[in-house]
Amino acid sequence: MAESLPQGYQFAGVHAGLKRNPQKQDVALIVSDRPAVAAGVFTQNLVCAAPVKLCRQRVPGDSLRAVVINSGNANACTGEQGDRDAEGMAAAAARACGIAAEQALVLSTGVIGRLMPMGTIEAGIAAAAAHLGDSADHLQTAARGMMTTDTHPKTCARQVEIDGVAITVAGMAKGAAMIGPNLATMLAVVCTDAKLAPADAQAGLKDAADESFNCISVEGHTSTNDSVLLLANGAAGGPQLAGSSLAKFQATLVEVCEELAIMIPTDGEGATHLITVEVHGCATRTDAVRIARTIADSPLVKTAITGHDPNWGRIVSAAGYAGVPFDPDKVSLLINGSLLYEHGAPVPFDPAAVSAAMKADRNCGLVLILEEGEQSARFWTSDLTAEYIRLNADYTT
Amino acid sequence: MAESLPQGYQFAGVHAGLKRNPQKQDVALIVSDRPAVAAGVFTQNLVCAAPVKLCRQRVPGDSLRAVVINSGNANACTGEQGDRDAEGMAAAAARACGIAAEQALVLSTGVIGRLMPMGTIEAGIAAAAAHLGDSADHLQTAARGMMTTDTHPKTCARQVEIDGVAITVAGMAKGAAMIGPNLATMLAVVCTDAKLAPADAQAGLKDAADESFNCISVEGHTSTNDSVLLLANGAAGGPQLAGSSLAKFQATLVEVCEELAIMIPTDGEGATHLITVEVHGCATRTDAVRIARTIADSPLVKTAITGHDPNWGRIVSAAGYAGVPFDPDKVSLLINGSLLYEHGAPVPFDPAAVSAAMKADRNCGLVLILEEGEQSARFWTSDLTAEYIRLNADYTT
């Protein structure tokens, strides 16, 4: 976790009562001490939650001050009352922080189709405002406030010196299931003290999300609430970033987004392996992502890895139905560095040794090499276990 | 099962030695006593098995005589030797039946990436030819010869009188996993004694498959070997079917294909529910199929039904990421006939009663109603259980 956090931000997480367990935070608040540029990428699900609609109206923007987050209730499929409740959450955060209602953004995650208990959540927002602080512990506690079935809070931070100014980028994310692109496949908020133009913030977040949050899945089900926000308040000082300085910032932003994104399938519900699928030699990056995602989302591939079975046939055949044209006679495949399939034909290998290596390592690397071009992509997913089934066969009732 | 089978066909199933258990058939043979029109639809997986390539060269055709089938070895990802082995299986069937090699079709299913043990299979084909017969028992035994993890053989038959002639359509199918369109998502052979033009046979089979075998899934992984064949030998007598007579035949063909197709997710690996997803009110049938398939393939929808949880949020949100435009405020949903969601908002219902009904019934019906047009579709799938994970986490090794 972060030794240092971006300047000008405070964080809080409290238990408001949306979750039954009083030890568990369910409301989080992030406040910038000055107006911040804000960017966002959101679920592409047509059925999107009320807070997503609210955020879409407010980002990109140049004078945001707060993000209020709750877990335990998604405020999705809740009709016009849900829209009013999302507005009500923003208004409550504004009252508690002494800002305008339009300066607050809202993120929600949890059960779909239940109206938000507004009394409970407004009291929680007021309590959170009373517990704000700028330490790493405060960031961790805020990250706990967005957790659902996550087993631990997910945060990370990086510093980079740009034109003599120390810039910090820190983020928090949640997600362990209902994870599948596009777009951003969970909740995440990234805060920086860099000074960015709104258009640069939006374009930079979109690009970073495309290499990180849009390249992860757990079971491939795109949520109604997925949102990734970027706040940039300029508190570090220095000029608005442009040119090579902006590029240097962007590289750090991608690092933070990638680190946060990978934490999600790593903590995927019931997961026993983090699977990294690399696809090389495609005509376009879009082709590479599509093949990688198809492999990652195949239950037969996932269960083979759960059973540490080097079943390359499932992997190669998943690539074949991705909808991307390629020559199957030029395909090669490695699992954990062992070449199992080369130019469309199996390579003799020791299944027991490869299986033992898969069993010993919580990380499983699949590398598929085509010969259609120069583009490549990485995609991260979790394996599929009986524990995932147990967790999801009885959630609302 | 069939009281009567189409005239002019014989069936056999034997144990050749591809499966370890000597009680289990692994080679099947279907022979027509006269040249038959043959049609086929095949996997759209780019990585397709050698027998699929062979069949694609030979259908549609007008003088086929035999179909040889093996289970236990898919002859997929086996390079040029695999192509020669598929030819070798056709040649062996031809020798055993006294026909030309080009008159035989080949279907294989089983493990990917292993060379076919040709001595074993050639002996099995010769044995099958010695056990041919035209009884329902012979059809059942042949159907057993194509089983992999299926728990029972899948056959069905229908009779229809067309222009005073009794026409019979009978089929056999296999499949319990690696089931996801397109195209035909498993192995099936349908035999009829009707007299059809090759182009009519091909078009009719394509249409029938689009309403049946292309509307089922287990886990959505499109196989390398999926094939559906239709043989029409004209042995019933009467003229070549055309016009309304052809339409009457087509209706029967669709019934047989649908009955066979539904048997597959019903017998899906580890399944405790057959899920029927109906989508109504779409602009096109393609849209309706796409939404139905997206719902059917969501692990979160499947596990909700495993846990008999009326979690309509997972179903509505899956529709939202199908890639089909619709107005989310006009969506309604029924589970097992209970209206849970109407015009974009939840309807109060008794979760315990709906859950109890889901628990009591092995069939689960989901009906999603949009207001974008008049087209609809049905899609069938199995639920997702810990037993599916157990079966698939350790298959080849």
Interface residues (C-beta under 8 A of the other chain):
Chain A: T43 Q44 N45 L46 V47 C48 A74 A76 C77 T78 G79 V111 I112 G113 A177 M178 G180 E219 G220 H221 T222 S223 T224 S298 P299 L300 V301 T303 A304 T306 G307 D309 P310 N311 W312 G313 R314 V316 S317 A318 A319 G320 Y321 P325 F326 P328 V331 Y341 G344 A345 P346 P351 A352 S355 L384 T385 A386 Y388 I389 R390 N392 A393 D394 Y395 T396 T397
Chain B: Q44 N45 L46 V47 C48 A74 A76 C77 T78 G79 V111 I112 G113 A177 M178 G180 E219 G220 H221 T222 S223 T224 S298 P299 L300 V301 T303 A304 T306 G307 D309 P310 N311 W312 G313 R314 V316 S317 A318 A319 G320 Y321 P325 F326 P328 V331 Y341 G344 A345 P346 P351 A352 S355 L384 T385 A386 Y388 I389 R390 N392 A393 D394 Y395 T396 T397
